[in-house]
Amino acid sequence: MAVWLALPVIAGAAVLFAQLRHLPLAIGGAAVAPLPGLIAAAVAAKWIAAAHLGLLTIALAWMLGASVAQLLASEVVLHILEGSSANDAMQRAWRNGWPAGIAAIVVGCLAVAAAMPDRHGLIQAASTVSSGLSAFLVLPFARWLPFGEDFVVRANRLRERRERLFDPLIAVARPRWGFSAGGIALVFAVLAVFGLRQFARFPVPLYVWPVALALLAAASAAVIRDWRATISTVAAMFLTAAIGFWIAARLGLRDVPDIFMALAAGLVPVLALAGHAGRFFHEGDDATIGLARMLTRDAPVAGFAGVLLAAAALAAAPLAGKLAVVLLAVFVFTGAAALVFQPALTVVIETLFPRKATLEARYRVR
């Protein structure tokens, strides 16, 4: 059965290569970066807790590490295309990516530990941490990979085509389309509210749900540092989690820690994009301009993150069984949360509760 672990890795490497067009970086991000952490977690589980990591736990922990590696590798390529050297690009990517990645790792670890406060839950939490941190520590070695002129020319062409492909998403940064997309999110929220009744069927203490929500809110506030964007991020991820658990309950599944691990992997691109939008807001952009800048720059990153995780979920189906359906739904909805729901809800909140600003600040008069 261990051979099935290779399928998500191969799928992830293929998606990363399709995105980056850099084979060593794609292999490093998908296969090499999370590997030391997974080995360390397996050894620790064997020698400290006298237990074995399950194959599905390894696959889910790998998904989080691969999500972190994809974020860093995408940032590296973006900075290289903007004229930075490989060394400077890696430093800037690490500096921009660590808040979202570390926050997602912490949320996933603590949520898993709260849902299963025993030896097996602690092992799963430890594998989540080790895989994510491994990606952070190993991928910086990509600074020594070759990024020649041919790569820059090829990647620039791809970047221009992808920006044109994702251009229609900028519409959600405008109030009219933002309210429309927010209405779609509301429809899913109604389904999720009805699905909340299923939460009592899961074999975890009731305090787990508010604890997980509080962890998500705290992590979002720490990364974004903007209350409007924080509320929209929490709402979008809560919607994703509720839909995922609702589907799990309909399928008769009770794998709460596994779903939390999947949500942590999907949280990485959501927090990364929301954090970039928050930075643009702090630079003085209004909601429409800041979100449009974020979507223009980062929409392809989040799009490929969703594709990578969804492809990994499908490839892990022999290990996950019916849980693969839940994983696929979670990853599709996290992609939608990053690209549509979070920006749309931010616009709705900004329109209903506009920021106070002087005329000089509003029009940037010096």
Contacts in CASP RR format, 6 or more apart in sequence:
PFRMAT RR
TARGET T0000
AUTHOR 0000-0000-0000
METHOD contacts of the structure
MODEL  1
MAVWLALPVIAGAAVLFAQLRHLPLAIGGAAVAPLPGLIAAAVAAKWIAA
AHLGLLTIALAWMLGASVAQLLASEVVLHILEGSSANDAMQRAWRNGWPA
GIAAIVVGCLAVAAAMPDRHGLIQAASTVSSGLSAFLVLPFARWLPFGED
FVVRANRLRERRERLFDPLIAVARPRWGFSAGGIALVFAVLAVFGLRQFA
RFPVPLYVWPVALALLAAASAAVIRDWRATISTVAAMFLTAAIGFWIAAR
LGLRDVPDIFMALAAGLVPVLALAGHAGRFFHEGDDATIGLARMLTRDAP
VAGFAGVLLAAAALAAAPLAGKLAVVLLAVFVFTGAAALVFQPALTVVIE
TLFPRKATLEARYRVR
1 55 0 8 1.000
1 318 0 8 1.000
1 319 0 8 1.000
2 55 0 8 1.000
4 55 0 8 1.000
4 316 0 8 1.000
4 318 0 8 1.000
4 319 0 8 1.000
5 55 0 8 1.000
5 58 0 8 1.000
5 59 0 8 1.000
5 62 0 8 1.000
5 319 0 8 1.000
7 315 0 8 1.000
7 316 0 8 1.000
7 318 0 8 1.000
8 59 0 8 1.000
8 62 0 8 1.000
8 63 0 8 1.000
8 311 0 8 1.000
8 312 0 8 1.000
8 313 0 8 1.000
8 315 0 8 1.000
8 316 0 8 1.000
9 30 0 8 1.000
9 31 0 8 1.000
9 62 0 8 1.000
10 315 0 8 1.000
11 308 0 8 1.000
11 311 0 8 1.000
11 312 0 8 1.000
11 314 0 8 1.000
11 315 0 8 1.000
12 30 0 8 1.000
12 66 0 8 1.000
12 308 0 8 1.000
12 311 0 8 1.000
12 312 0 8 1.000
12 315 0 8 1.000
13 26 0 8 1.000
13 27 0 8 1.000
13 29 0 8 1.000
13 30 0 8 1.000
13 31 0 8 1.000
14 26 0 8 1.000
14 311 0 8 1.000
15 304 0 8 1.000
15 307 0 8 1.000
15 308 0 8 1.000
15 311 0 8 1.000
16 25 0 8 1.000
16 26 0 8 1.000
16 29 0 8 1.000
16 30 0 8 1.000
16 70 0 8 1.000
16 73 0 8 1.000
16 304 0 8 1.000
16 308 0 8 1.000
17 23 0 8 1.000
17 26 0 8 1.000
18 304 0 8 1.000
19 26 0 8 1.000
19 70 0 8 1.000
19 74 0 8 1.000
19 300 0 8 1.000
19 304 0 8 1.000
19 308 0 8 1.000
20 26 0 8 1.000
20 73 0 8 1.000
20 74 0 8 1.000
20 77 0 8 1.000
20 155 0 8 1.000
21 151 0 8 1.000
21 154 0 8 1.000
21 155 0 8 1.000
21 158 0 8 1.000
22 77 0 8 1.000
22 145 0 8 1.000
22 147 0 8 1.000
22 151 0 8 1.000
22 155 0 8 1.000
24 142 0 8 1.000
24 145 0 8 1.000
24 146 0 8 1.000
25 73 0 8 1.000
25 76 0 8 1.000
25 77 0 8 1.000
25 142 0 8 1.000
25 145 0 8 1.000
26 73 0 8 1.000
28 69 0 8 1.000
28 138 0 8 1.000
28 139 0 8 1.000
28 142 0 8 1.000
29 66 0 8 1.000
29 69 0 8 1.000
29 70 0 8 1.000
29 73 0 8 1.000
29 135 0 8 1.000
29 139 0 8 1.000
30 66 0 8 1.000
30 69 0 8 1.000
32 138 0 8 1.000
33 65 0 8 1.000
33 66 0 8 1.000
33 68 0 8 1.000
33 69 0 8 1.000
33 134 0 8 1.000
33 135 0 8 1.000
33 138 0 8 1.000
33 139 0 8 1.000
34 61 0 8 1.000
34 62 0 8 1.000
34 64 0 8 1.000
34 65 0 8 1.000
34 66 0 8 1.000
34 69 0 8 1.000
34 131 0 8 1.000
34 132 0 8 1.000
34 134 0 8 1.000
34 135 0 8 1.000
35 134 0 8 1.000
35 138 0 8 1.000
36 134 0 8 1.000
36 137 0 8 1.000
36 138 0 8 1.000
37 130 0 8 1.000
37 131 0 8 1.000
37 132 0 8 1.000
37 133 0 8 1.000
37 134 0 8 1.000
38 53 0 8 1.000
38 58 0 8 1.000
38 61 0 8 1.000
38 62 0 8 1.000
38 127 0 8 1.000
38 130 0 8 1.000
38 131 0 8 1.000
38 134 0 8 1.000
40 130 0 8 1.000
40 134 0 8 1.000
41 53 0 8 1.000
41 61 0 8 1.000
41 123 0 8 1.000
41 126 0 8 1.000
41 127 0 8 1.000
41 130 0 8 1.000
41 131 0 8 1.000
42 52 0 8 1.000
42 53 0 8 1.000
42 58 0 8 1.000
44 126 0 8 1.000
44 130 0 8 1.000
45 51 0 8 1.000
45 52 0 8 1.000
45 53 0 8 1.000
45 123 0 8 1.000
45 126 0 8 1.000
45 127 0 8 1.000
46 52 0 8 1.000
49 119 0 8 1.000
49 122 0 8 1.000
49 123 0 8 1.000
51 119 0 8 1.000
51 120 0 8 1.000
51 123 0 8 1.000
53 61 0 8 1.000
53 123 0 8 1.000
53 127 0 8 1.000
55 319 0 8 1.000
56 258 0 8 1.000
56 316 0 8 1.000
56 319 0 8 1.000
56 320 0 8 1.000
56 323 0 8 1.000
57 123 0 8 1.000
57 124 0 8 1.000
57 127 0 8 1.000
57 258 0 8 1.000
57 261 0 8 1.000
58 127 0 8 1.000
59 312 0 8 1.000
59 316 0 8 1.000
59 319 0 8 1.000
59 320 0 8 1.000
60 128 0 8 1.000
60 258 0 8 1.000
60 261 0 8 1.000
60 262 0 8 1.000
60 265 0 8 1.000
61 124 0 8 1.000
61 127 0 8 1.000
61 128 0 8 1.000
61 130 0 8 1.000
61 131 0 8 1.000
61 132 0 8 1.000
61 261 0 8 1.000
62 131 0 8 1.000
62 312 0 8 1.000
63 261 0 8 1.000
63 262 0 8 1.000
63 265 0 8 1.000
63 309 0 8 1.000
63 312 0 8 1.000
63 313 0 8 1.000
64 104 0 8 1.000
64 105 0 8 1.000
64 108 0 8 1.000
64 128 0 8 1.000
64 131 0 8 1.000
64 132 0 8 1.000
64 261 0 8 1.000
64 264 0 8 1.000
64 265 0 8 1.000
64 268 0 8 1.000
65 131 0 8 1.000
65 132 0 8 1.000
65 134 0 8 1.000
65 135 0 8 1.000
65 265 0 8 1.000
66 135 0 8 1.000
66 265 0 8 1.000
66 308 0 8 1.000
66 309 0 8 1.000
66 312 0 8 1.000
67 104 0 8 1.000
67 265 0 8 1.000
67 266 0 8 1.000
67 268 0 8 1.000
67 269 0 8 1.000
67 305 0 8 1.000
67 308 0 8 1.000
67 309 0 8 1.000
68 101 0 8 1.000
68 104 0 8 1.000
68 105 0 8 1.000
68 132 0 8 1.000
68 135 0 8 1.000
68 136 0 8 1.000
68 139 0 8 1.000
68 268 0 8 1.000
69 135 0 8 1.000
69 139 0 8 1.000
70 269 0 8 1.000
70 301 0 8 1.000
70 304 0 8 1.000
70 305 0 8 1.000
70 308 0 8 1.000
71 97 0 8 1.000
71 100 0 8 1.000
71 101 0 8 1.000
71 268 0 8 1.000
71 269 0 8 1.000
71 272 0 8 1.000
71 301 0 8 1.000
71 305 0 8 1.000
72 93 0 8 1.000
72 94 0 8 1.000
72 97 0 8 1.000
72 135 0 8 1.000
72 136 0 8 1.000
72 139 0 8 1.000
73 93 0 8 1.000
73 139 0 8 1.000
73 142 0 8 1.000
74 300 0 8 1.000
74 301 0 8 1.000
74 304 0 8 1.000
75 89 0 8 1.000
75 92 0 8 1.000
75 93 0 8 1.000
75 96 0 8 1.000
75 97 0 8 1.000
75 301 0 8 1.000
76 86 0 8 1.000
76 89 0 8 1.000
76 90 0 8 1.000
76 93 0 8 1.000
76 142 0 8 1.000
77 89 0 8 1.000
77 155 0 8 1.000
78 89 0 8 1.000
78 93 0 8 1.000
78 297 0 8 1.000
78 301 0 8 1.000
79 88 0 8 1.000
79 89 0 8 1.000
79 92 0 8 1.000
79 93 0 8 1.000
80 86 0 8 1.000
80 89 0 8 1.000
80 147 0 8 1.000
80 152 0 8 1.000
80 155 0 8 1.000
81 152 0 8 1.000
81 155 0 8 1.000
81 156 0 8 1.000
81 159 0 8 1.000
84 92 0 8 1.000
86 142 0 8 1.000
86 143 0 8 1.000
86 144 0 8 1.000
86 145 0 8 1.000
86 147 0 8 1.000
87 143 0 8 1.000
89 143 0 8 1.000
90 140 0 8 1.000
90 142 0 8 1.000
90 143 0 8 1.000
94 136 0 8 1.000
94 140 0 8 1.000
96 276 0 8 1.000
97 272 0 8 1.000
98 136 0 8 1.000
99 222 0 8 1.000
99 223 0 8 1.000
99 271 0 8 1.000
99 275 0 8 1.000
100 223 0 8 1.000
100 268 0 8 1.000
100 269 0 8 1.000
100 271 0 8 1.000
100 272 0 8 1.000
100 275 0 8 1.000
101 132 0 8 1.000
101 136 0 8 1.000
101 268 0 8 1.000
101 271 0 8 1.000
101 272 0 8 1.000
102 136 0 8 1.000
103 219 0 8 1.000
103 220 0 8 1.000
103 222 0 8 1.000
103 223 0 8 1.000
103 267 0 8 1.000
103 271 0 8 1.000
104 219 0 8 1.000
104 264 0 8 1.000
104 265 0 8 1.000
104 266 0 8 1.000
104 267 0 8 1.000
104 268 0 8 1.000
104 271 0 8 1.000
105 128 0 8 1.000
105 129 0 8 1.000
105 132 0 8 1.000
105 133 0 8 1.000
105 264 0 8 1.000
106 215 0 8 1.000
106 219 0 8 1.000
107 212 0 8 1.000
107 215 0 8 1.000
107 216 0 8 1.000
107 219 0 8 1.000
107 264 0 8 1.000
107 267 0 8 1.000
108 125 0 8 1.000
108 128 0 8 1.000
108 215 0 8 1.000
108 260 0 8 1.000
108 261 0 8 1.000
108 263 0 8 1.000
108 264 0 8 1.000
108 267 0 8 1.000
109 125 0 8 1.000
109 126 0 8 1.000
109 128 0 8 1.000
109 129 0 8 1.000
109 264 0 8 1.000
110 125 0 8 1.000
110 211 0 8 1.000
110 215 0 8 1.000
111 208 0 8 1.000
111 211 0 8 1.000
111 212 0 8 1.000
111 215 0 8 1.000
111 260 0 8 1.000
111 263 0 8 1.000
111 264 0 8 1.000
112 121 0 8 1.000
112 124 0 8 1.000
112 125 0 8 1.000
112 128 0 8 1.000
112 257 0 8 1.000
112 260 0 8 1.000
112 261 0 8 1.000
113 121 0 8 1.000
113 122 0 8 1.000
113 125 0 8 1.000
114 207 0 8 1.000
114 208 0 8 1.000
114 211 0 8 1.000
114 212 0 8 1.000
115 121 0 8 1.000
115 204 0 8 1.000
115 208 0 8 1.000
115 212 0 8 1.000
115 256 0 8 1.000
115 257 0 8 1.000
115 260 0 8 1.000
116 124 0 8 1.000
116 204 0 8 1.000
116 256 0 8 1.000
116 257 0 8 1.000
121 257 0 8 1.000
124 257 0 8 1.000
124 258 0 8 1.000
124 261 0 8 1.000
128 261 0 8 1.000
128 264 0 8 1.000
159 300 0 8 1.000
162 300 0 8 1.000
163 296 0 8 1.000
163 300 0 8 1.000
165 300 0 8 1.000
166 295 0 8 1.000
166 296 0 8 1.000
166 299 0 8 1.000
166 300 0 8 1.000
166 303 0 8 1.000
166 339 0 8 1.000
167 296 0 8 1.000
169 295 0 8 1.000
169 299 0 8 1.000
169 339 0 8 1.000
169 340 0 8 1.000
169 343 0 8 1.000
170 291 0 8 1.000
170 292 0 8 1.000
170 295 0 8 1.000
170 296 0 8 1.000
171 177 0 8 1.000
171 178 0 8 1.000
172 178 0 8 1.000
172 181 0 8 1.000
172 291 0 8 1.000
172 295 0 8 1.000
172 340 0 8 1.000
172 343 0 8 1.000
172 344 0 8 1.000
172 347 0 8 1.000
173 287 0 8 1.000
173 288 0 8 1.000
173 289 0 8 1.000
173 290 0 8 1.000
173 291 0 8 1.000
173 292 0 8 1.000
173 295 0 8 1.000
173 343 0 8 1.000
173 347 0 8 1.000
174 288 0 8 1.000
174 347 0 8 1.000
175 288 0 8 1.000
175 347 0 8 1.000
175 348 0 8 1.000
175 351 0 8 1.000
177 344 0 8 1.000
178 343 0 8 1.000
178 344 0 8 1.000
178 347 0 8 1.000
178 348 0 8 1.000
179 344 0 8 1.000
179 347 0 8 1.000
179 348 0 8 1.000
179 351 0 8 1.000
180 344 0 8 1.000
181 340 0 8 1.000
181 341 0 8 1.000
181 343 0 8 1.000
181 344 0 8 1.000
182 341 0 8 1.000
182 344 0 8 1.000
182 345 0 8 1.000
182 348 0 8 1.000
184 340 0 8 1.000
184 341 0 8 1.000
185 235 0 8 1.000
185 236 0 8 1.000
185 239 0 8 1.000
185 340 0 8 1.000
185 341 0 8 1.000
185 344 0 8 1.000
185 345 0 8 1.000
188 239 0 8 1.000
188 243 0 8 1.000
189 235 0 8 1.000
189 239 0 8 1.000
189 242 0 8 1.000
191 243 0 8 1.000
191 246 0 8 1.000
192 238 0 8 1.000
192 239 0 8 1.000
192 242 0 8 1.000
192 243 0 8 1.000
192 246 0 8 1.000
193 242 0 8 1.000
194 246 0 8 1.000
195 242 0 8 1.000
195 245 0 8 1.000
195 246 0 8 1.000
195 249 0 8 1.000
196 242 0 8 1.000
196 246 0 8 1.000
198 245 0 8 1.000
198 246 0 8 1.000
198 249 0 8 1.000
198 250 0 8 1.000
199 209 0 8 1.000
199 245 0 8 1.000
199 249 0 8 1.000
200 206 0 8 1.000
201 249 0 8 1.000
201 254 0 8 1.000
202 245 0 8 1.000
202 249 0 8 1.000
202 254 0 8 1.000
202 256 0 8 1.000
203 254 0 8 1.000
203 256 0 8 1.000
204 256 0 8 1.000
208 256 0 8 1.000
212 241 0 8 1.000
212 260 0 8 1.000
213 234 0 8 1.000
213 238 0 8 1.000
216 234 0 8 1.000
216 237 0 8 1.000
216 238 0 8 1.000
216 267 0 8 1.000
217 230 0 8 1.000
217 234 0 8 1.000
219 267 0 8 1.000
219 271 0 8 1.000
220 230 0 8 1.000
220 233 0 8 1.000
220 234 0 8 1.000
220 237 0 8 1.000
220 271 0 8 1.000
220 274 0 8 1.000
221 227 0 8 1.000
221 230 0 8 1.000
223 271 0 8 1.000
223 274 0 8 1.000
223 275 0 8 1.000
224 230 0 8 1.000
224 233 0 8 1.000
224 271 0 8 1.000
224 274 0 8 1.000
224 275 0 8 1.000
224 277 0 8 1.000
224 278 0 8 1.000
225 278 0 8 1.000
225 282 0 8 1.000
226 277 0 8 1.000
226 278 0 8 1.000
226 281 0 8 1.000
226 282 0 8 1.000
228 287 0 8 1.000
228 346 0 8 1.000
228 349 0 8 1.000
228 350 0 8 1.000
228 353 0 8 1.000
229 274 0 8 1.000
229 275 0 8 1.000
229 277 0 8 1.000
229 278 0 8 1.000
229 281 0 8 1.000
229 342 0 8 1.000
229 346 0 8 1.000
230 274 0 8 1.000
231 345 0 8 1.000
231 349 0 8 1.000
232 274 0 8 1.000
232 341 0 8 1.000
232 342 0 8 1.000
232 343 0 8 1.000
232 344 0 8 1.000
232 345 0 8 1.000
232 346 0 8 1.000
232 348 0 8 1.000
232 349 0 8 1.000
233 270 0 8 1.000
233 271 0 8 1.000
233 274 0 8 1.000
233 337 0 8 1.000
233 342 0 8 1.000
235 341 0 8 1.000
235 345 0 8 1.000
236 270 0 8 1.000
236 337 0 8 1.000
236 338 0 8 1.000
236 341 0 8 1.000
236 342 0 8 1.000
236 345 0 8 1.000
237 263 0 8 1.000
237 267 0 8 1.000
237 270 0 8 1.000
237 334 0 8 1.000
237 337 0 8 1.000
239 333 0 8 1.000
239 337 0 8 1.000
239 341 0 8 1.000
240 263 0 8 1.000
240 330 0 8 1.000
240 333 0 8 1.000
240 334 0 8 1.000
240 336 0 8 1.000
240 337 0 8 1.000
241 259 0 8 1.000
241 263 0 8 1.000
241 330 0 8 1.000
243 329 0 8 1.000
243 330 0 8 1.000
243 333 0 8 1.000
244 259 0 8 1.000
244 326 0 8 1.000
244 329 0 8 1.000
244 330 0 8 1.000
244 333 0 8 1.000
245 256 0 8 1.000
245 259 0 8 1.000
247 325 0 8 1.000
247 326 0 8 1.000
247 329 0 8 1.000
248 254 0 8 1.000
248 255 0 8 1.000
248 259 0 8 1.000
248 323 0 8 1.000
248 326 0 8 1.000
251 322 0 8 1.000
251 325 0 8 1.000
251 326 0 8 1.000
252 322 0 8 1.000
253 322 0 8 1.000
253 323 0 8 1.000
253 326 0 8 1.000
255 323 0 8 1.000
255 326 0 8 1.000
258 323 0 8 1.000
259 323 0 8 1.000
259 326 0 8 1.000
259 327 0 8 1.000
259 330 0 8 1.000
262 313 0 8 1.000
262 326 0 8 1.000
262 327 0 8 1.000
262 330 0 8 1.000
262 331 0 8 1.000
263 330 0 8 1.000
263 334 0 8 1.000
265 309 0 8 1.000
265 331 0 8 1.000
266 305 0 8 1.000
266 306 0 8 1.000
266 309 0 8 1.000
266 330 0 8 1.000
266 331 0 8 1.000
266 334 0 8 1.000
266 335 0 8 1.000
267 334 0 8 1.000
268 305 0 8 1.000
269 301 0 8 1.000
269 302 0 8 1.000
269 303 0 8 1.000
269 305 0 8 1.000
269 306 0 8 1.000
269 334 0 8 1.000
269 335 0 8 1.000
269 338 0 8 1.000
270 302 0 8 1.000
270 334 0 8 1.000
270 335 0 8 1.000
270 337 0 8 1.000
270 338 0 8 1.000
270 342 0 8 1.000
272 298 0 8 1.000
272 301 0 8 1.000
272 302 0 8 1.000
273 294 0 8 1.000
273 298 0 8 1.000
273 299 0 8 1.000
273 301 0 8 1.000
273 302 0 8 1.000
273 338 0 8 1.000
273 339 0 8 1.000
273 342 0 8 1.000
274 338 0 8 1.000
274 342 0 8 1.000
276 294 0 8 1.000
276 297 0 8 1.000
276 298 0 8 1.000
277 290 0 8 1.000
277 291 0 8 1.000
277 293 0 8 1.000
277 294 0 8 1.000
277 343 0 8 1.000
277 346 0 8 1.000
278 290 0 8 1.000
280 289 0 8 1.000
280 290 0 8 1.000
280 291 0 8 1.000
280 293 0 8 1.000
280 294 0 8 1.000
281 287 0 8 1.000
281 290 0 8 1.000
284 361 0 8 1.000
284 364 0 8 1.000
285 293 0 8 1.000
286 350 0 8 1.000
286 355 0 8 1.000
286 362 0 8 1.000
287 346 0 8 1.000
287 347 0 8 1.000
287 350 0 8 1.000
287 351 0 8 1.000
288 347 0 8 1.000
291 343 0 8 1.000
291 346 0 8 1.000
291 347 0 8 1.000
294 343 0 8 1.000
295 339 0 8 1.000
295 343 0 8 1.000
299 339 0 8 1.000
302 335 0 8 1.000
302 338 0 8 1.000
302 339 0 8 1.000
303 335 0 8 1.000
303 338 0 8 1.000
303 339 0 8 1.000
305 335 0 8 1.000
305 338 0 8 1.000
306 331 0 8 1.000
306 332 0 8 1.000
306 334 0 8 1.000
306 335 0 8 1.000
309 327 0 8 1.000
309 331 0 8 1.000
309 334 0 8 1.000
310 328 0 8 1.000
310 331 0 8 1.000
310 332 0 8 1.000
313 320 0 8 1.000
313 324 0 8 1.000
313 327 0 8 1.000
313 328 0 8 1.000
313 331 0 8 1.000
314 324 0 8 1.000
314 328 0 8 1.000
316 324 0 8 1.000
316 327 0 8 1.000
317 324 0 8 1.000
320 327 0 8 1.000
359 365 0 8 1.000
360 366 0 8 1.000
END
